[in-house]
Amino acid sequence: EAMRKGTDKDWEQRSGCMTFPEAVAKELKAKGKDATQWLKDSRKMSIDQMRKAASDMGLDVFFDWDSARSVEGYYRIKGSTEFCIERAIAFAPYADCIWMETGKPILAQATQFAQEVRAAVPHQM
């Protein structure tokens, strides 16, 4: 229905859709705290670790995984170079080879991916 009406294009922006780390960062900013370190540290945490870290900072962040589902019922992701880096690092212990697919061959993007993944898991790639 939403795709037919064309209302799916800006749904994420209108709904305030965000990742759990972004929700925690929003709470930190609301309390006048800098969220830069949190956003960096959370990239290497599981969701359970993120929830504990948020709780340890005195934050009670409401986050509903199902509210961000697409009209087809799929979970949405916020695709980006950072997302690919996080995923590559998370899957490194279980994969022989990891890579990132892009729409265009952008050297700066490939360099960032390679440098950050190698810094975290130097034996991989």
Backbone as CSV, one residue per row, in Angstrom:
resi,resn,N_x,N_y,N_z,CA_x,CA_y,CA_z,C_x,C_y,C_z
1,GLU,0.827,-1.193,0.000,0.000,0.000,0.000,0.868,1.253,0.000
2,ALA,1.846,1.311,0.932,2.697,2.493,1.037,3.507,2.705,-0.234
3,MET,3.983,1.614,-0.819,4.765,1.741,-2.055,3.875,2.205,-3.198
4,ARG,2.656,1.723,-3.229,1.729,2.114,-4.287,1.397,3.605,-4.183
5,LYS,1.246,4.097,-2.968,0.927,5.507,-2.752,2.165,6.403,-2.809
6,GLY,3.344,5.782,-2.757,4.583,6.557,-2.789,4.960,7.155,-1.442
7,THR,4.341,6.673,-0.370,4.644,7.218,0.952,5.784,6.483,1.647
8,ASP,6.350,5.477,0.987,7.444,4.722,1.597,8.784,5.424,1.439
9,LYS,8.883,6.375,0.529,10.168,7.003,0.205,10.783,7.755,1.384
10,ASP,9.976,8.491,2.126,10.512,9.277,3.234,10.026,8.768,4.592
11,TRP,9.557,7.522,4.616,9.007,6.964,5.843,10.010,6.978,6.986
12,GLU,11.246,6.599,6.723,12.244,6.534,7.790,12.443,7.891,8.440
13,GLN,12.495,8.924,7.631,12.689,10.272,8.174,11.455,10.717,8.963
14,ARG,10.271,10.486,8.417,9.037,10.889,9.089,8.807,10.127,10.384
15,SER,9.183,8.865,10.409,8.913,8.031,11.582,9.941,8.202,12.689
16,GLY,11.070,8.829,12.375,12.132,8.945,13.370,12.900,7.654,13.542
17,CYS,12.880,6.829,12.507,13.546,5.537,12.529,15.045,5.732,12.778
18,MET,15.598,4.946,13.709,17.022,5.038,14.016,17.511,3.716,14.567
19,THR,18.812,3.551,14.558,19.424,2.355,15.116,19.478,2.486,16.641
20,PHE,19.748,1.386,17.333,19.861,1.446,18.789,20.990,2.392,19.213
21,PRO,22.180,2.314,18.587,23.223,3.274,18.973,22.791,4.731,18.766
22,GLU,22.023,4.991,17.702,21.534,6.350,17.479,20.522,6.762,18.549
23,ALA,19.705,5.818,19.008,18.729,6.114,20.061,19.445,6.462,21.369
24,VAL,20.514,5.718,21.674,21.298,6.009,22.875,21.981,7.371,22.722
25,ALA,22.543,7.634,21.544,23.205,8.921,21.288,22.222,10.076,21.455
26,LYS,21.006,9.883,20.998,19.967,10.914,21.141,19.691,11.194,22.615
27,GLU,19.619,10.134,23.426,19.405,10.299,24.869,20.592,11.011,25.526
28,LEU,21.803,10.639,25.112,22.992,11.292,25.662,22.988,12.780,25.336
29,LYS,22.690,13.112,24.084,22.654,14.517,23.671,21.578,15.287,24.424
30,ALA,20.440,14.634,24.675,19.354,15.278,25.423,19.790,15.607,26.849
31,LYS,20.760,14.842,27.368,21.279,15.085,28.716,22.508,15.999,28.675
32,GLY,22.804,16.536,27.484,23.931,17.454,27.350,25.287,16.787,27.298
33,LYS,25.308,15.496,26.984,26.575,14.752,26.925,26.980,14.506,25.479
34,ASP,28.281,14.390,25.270,28.813,14.106,23.938,28.654,12.612,23.635
35,ALA,28.111,12.297,22.477,27.846,10.902,22.111,28.912,10.318,21.192
36,THR,29.944,11.065,20.877,30.964,10.615,19.932,31.614,9.307,20.355
37,GLN,32.047,9.232,21.601,32.723,8.024,22.086,31.763,6.843,22.100
38,TRP,30.523,7.082,22.514,29.518,6.016,22.512,29.334,5.441,21.116
39,LEU,29.180,6.317,20.126,28.956,5.852,18.759,30.144,5.047,18.250
40,LYS,31.340,5.425,18.663,32.534,4.678,18.255,32.592,3.323,18.971
41,ASP,32.389,3.326,20.276,32.480,2.097,21.063,31.379,1.104,20.712
42,SER,30.184,1.603,20.438,29.046,0.718,20.186,29.208,-0.095,18.906
43,ARG,30.080,0.350,18.022,30.298,-0.376,16.762,30.853,-1.770,16.982
44,LYS,31.454,-1.995,18.141,32.072,-3.296,18.410,31.295,-4.095,19.457
45,MET,30.066,-3.667,19.747,29.274,-4.328,20.782,28.099,-5.095,20.195
46,SER,27.714,-6.150,20.881,26.474,-6.841,20.554,25.326,-6.014,21.130
47,ILE,24.099,-6.358,20.780,22.971,-5.603,21.309,22.877,-5.742,22.826
48,ASP,23.174,-6.923,23.356,23.150,-7.104,24.807,24.194,-6.226,25.483
49,GLN,25.381,-6.149,24.886,26.434,-5.295,25.430,26.043,-3.822,25.341
50,MET,25.392,-3.429,24.233,24.954,-2.044,24.094,23.900,-1.697,25.139
51,ARG,22.952,-2.601,25.356,21.908,-2.337,26.358,22.524,-2.181,27.750
52,LYS,23.489,-3.047,28.083,24.148,-2.961,29.388,24.938,-1.660,29.507
53,ALA,25.659,-1.298,28.458,26.446,-0.064,28.484,25.536,1.159,28.642
54,ALA,24.406,1.156,27.958,23.452,2.268,28.086,22.909,2.327,29.511
55,SER,22.593,1.166,30.052,22.086,1.105,31.420,23.140,1.584,32.416
56,ASP,24.400,1.198,32.189,25.503,1.621,33.062,25.702,3.136,33.019
57,MET,25.300,3.765,31.913,25.387,5.231,31.799,24.148,5.907,32.381
58,GLY,23.242,5.105,32.933,22.039,5.660,33.537,20.931,5.954,32.542
59,LEU,20.990,5.322,31.375,19.984,5.559,30.345,19.024,4.389,30.264
60,ASP,17.756,4.711,30.160,16.724,3.699,29.957,16.113,3.969,28.590
61,VAL,16.699,3.381,27.563,16.313,3.673,26.187,15.239,2.698,25.722
62,PHE,14.089,3.237,25.331,13.052,2.396,24.756,13.405,2.148,23.295
63,PHE,13.392,0.891,22.884,13.708,0.557,21.504,12.865,-0.632,21.080
64,ASP,12.057,-0.437,20.071,11.160,-1.489,19.581,11.663,-1.958,18.220
65,TRP,12.198,-3.174,18.178,12.752,-3.713,16.938,11.701,-3.820,15.845
66,ASP,10.481,-4.132,16.212,9.443,-4.382,15.219,8.839,-3.128,14.630
67,SER,8.968,-1.989,15.298,8.345,-0.774,14.770,9.000,-0.288,13.481
68,ALA,10.213,-0.705,13.219,10.921,-0.244,12.027,10.824,-1.208,10.847
69,ARG,9.962,-2.196,10.948,9.830,-3.141,9.839,9.239,-2.465,8.609
70,SER,9.652,-2.957,7.466,9.130,-2.413,6.214,7.688,-2.881,6.012
71,VAL,7.045,-2.331,5.007,5.655,-2.719,4.745,5.559,-4.200,4.397
72,GLU,6.649,-4.798,3.900,6.666,-6.225,3.570,6.981,-7.085,4.783
73,GLY,7.335,-6.459,5.905,7.642,-7.192,7.114,9.126,-7.412,7.359
74,TYR,9.979,-6.899,6.481,11.423,-7.067,6.654,11.960,-6.044,7.650
75,TYR,13.021,-6.443,8.344,13.704,-5.479,9.195,14.511,-4.558,8.305
76,ARG,14.470,-3.295,8.616,15.231,-2.317,7.837,16.640,-2.212,8.398
77,ILE,17.566,-1.893,7.537,18.931,-1.608,7.966,19.285,-0.218,7.482
78,LYS,20.271,0.360,8.083,20.762,1.659,7.643,22.104,1.390,6.976
79,GLY,22.029,1.106,5.692,23.229,0.748,4.948,24.192,1.917,4.820
80,SER,25.461,1.639,5.035,26.510,2.651,4.914,27.850,1.930,4.957
81,THR,28.891,2.665,4.737,30.226,2.083,4.844,30.451,1.591,6.273
82,GLU,30.005,2.385,7.257,30.166,1.995,8.655,29.422,0.690,8.944
83,PHE,28.217,0.557,8.392,27.442,-0.664,8.571,28.221,-1.860,8.016
84,CYS,28.796,-1.709,6.837,29.569,-2.795,6.218,30.799,-3.140,7.047
85,ILE,31.436,-2.132,7.611,32.609,-2.356,8.458,32.205,-3.142,9.704
86,GLU,31.122,-2.713,10.354,30.647,-3.397,11.553,30.312,-4.858,11.251
87,ARG,29.632,-5.069,10.152,29.238,-6.419,9.759,30.457,-7.280,9.427
88,ALA,31.411,-6.710,8.725,32.625,-7.446,8.367,33.391,-7.872,9.617
89,ILE,33.498,-6.971,10.573,34.201,-7.282,11.819,33.448,-8.359,12.595
90,ALA,32.125,-8.253,12.626,31.313,-9.228,13.353,31.396,-10.618,12.724
91,PHE,31.442,-10.686,11.397,31.464,-11.979,10.709,32.873,-12.530,10.514
92,ALA,33.896,-11.753,10.767,35.278,-12.171,10.528,35.644,-13.513,11.162
93,PRO,35.244,-13.781,12.400,35.621,-15.073,12.993,34.986,-16.283,12.302
94,TYR,33.969,-16.045,11.504,33.227,-17.152,10.887,33.388,-17.225,9.372
95,ALA,34.199,-16.344,8.794,34.285,-16.269,7.339,35.729,-16.392,6.857
96,ASP,35.880,-16.983,5.676,37.198,-17.064,5.055,37.560,-15.737,4.395
97,CYS,36.550,-15.086,3.855,36.771,-13.840,3.121,35.602,-12.898,3.398
98,ILE,35.886,-11.638,3.568,34.830,-10.647,3.751,35.025,-9.523,2.754
99,TRP,33.929,-8.919,2.335,33.996,-7.852,1.355,32.785,-6.951,1.496
100,MET,32.809,-5.879,0.741,31.727,-4.912,0.736,31.335,-4.653,-0.713
101,GLU,30.058,-4.737,-0.990,29.572,-4.432,-2.335,29.043,-3.009,-2.370
102,THR,29.334,-2.318,-3.457,28.883,-0.936,-3.599,28.281,-0.725,-4.979
103,GLY,27.523,0.343,-5.097,26.918,0.681,-6.381,27.932,1.240,-7.361
104,LYS,28.947,1.918,-6.819,29.985,2.525,-7.648,31.343,2.257,-7.010
105,PRO,32.390,2.128,-7.805,33.732,1.898,-7.243,34.350,3.205,-6.740
106,ILE,34.177,3.473,-5.461,34.688,4.703,-4.857,35.912,4.346,-4.014
107,LEU,37.069,4.813,-4.422,38.327,4.451,-3.765,38.346,4.836,-2.289
108,ALA,37.876,6.010,-1.947,37.889,6.453,-0.548,37.061,5.510,0.322
109,GLN,35.951,5.046,-0.195,35.083,4.129,0.537,35.771,2.777,0.727
110,ALA,36.393,2.274,-0.333,37.103,0.991,-0.254,38.288,1.087,0.700
111,THR,38.979,2.206,0.676,40.122,2.416,1.559,39.687,2.440,3.018
112,GLN,38.608,3.171,3.300,38.087,3.229,4.669,37.702,1.833,5.156
113,PHE,36.983,1.088,4.320,36.569,-0.264,4.671,37.785,-1.132,4.978
114,ALA,38.755,-1.147,4.082,39.938,-1.998,4.249,40.733,-1.614,5.495
115,GLN,40.954,-0.318,5.706,41.757,0.117,6.845,41.087,-0.208,8.175
116,GLU,39.793,0.055,8.279,39.106,-0.167,9.549,38.915,-1.652,9.856
117,VAL,38.641,-2.434,8.826,38.487,-3.872,9.052,39.840,-4.482,9.403
118,ARG,40.873,-4.107,8.700,42.216,-4.644,9.000,42.701,-4.231,10.374
119,ALA,42.325,-3.035,10.817,42.730,-2.595,12.157,42.080,-3.476,13.227
120,ALA,40.865,-3.915,12.970,40.137,-4.732,13.939,40.480,-6.220,13.824
121,VAL,40.609,-6.701,12.595,40.901,-8.115,12.349,41.984,-8.222,11.269
122,PRO,43.245,-8.037,11.679,44.333,-7.961,10.694,44.555,-9.228,9.868
123,HIS,44.110,-10.361,10.365,44.312,-11.621,9.638,43.293,-11.811,8.508
124,GLN,42.281,-10.982,8.466,41.167,-11.168,7.536,41.358,-10.399,6.235
125,MET,40.656,-10.781,5.212,40.597,-10.167,3.901,41.604,-10.784,3.014
